[in-house]
Amino acid sequence: MAIDAIVGHEKDNVATALADIAPGAEALTRVGQDMRKLAVRESIPYGHKFAVAPMEKGDYVIKYGEVIGSATAKIGAGYHVHVHNVESLRGRGDLK
């Protein structure tokens, strides 16, 4: 049984694809020691992230248990999470 994606930490709201995942697929995803099937709604390239739960604009994107950015738009569960809908919160200089 091949794992399609992994969630690195129990706090994460994204999974990382371990292979290309087609839209409509049920991705077998490891979350700690548990296995879950997550519905993927659009094409997810190898190494890219997809939402495991819905996010609203401004919500933190969490990977490895750490905030890696914030959503710039609403992101539904199973949708691609990447530079088109996430902005970094580090090194910007405009946030205090």
Secondary structure, 3 states (H helix, E strand, C coil): CCCCEEECCCCCCEEEECCCECCCCEEEEEECCEEEEEECCCCECCCCEEECCCECCCCEEEECCEEEEEECCCECCCCEECCCCEECCCCCCCCC
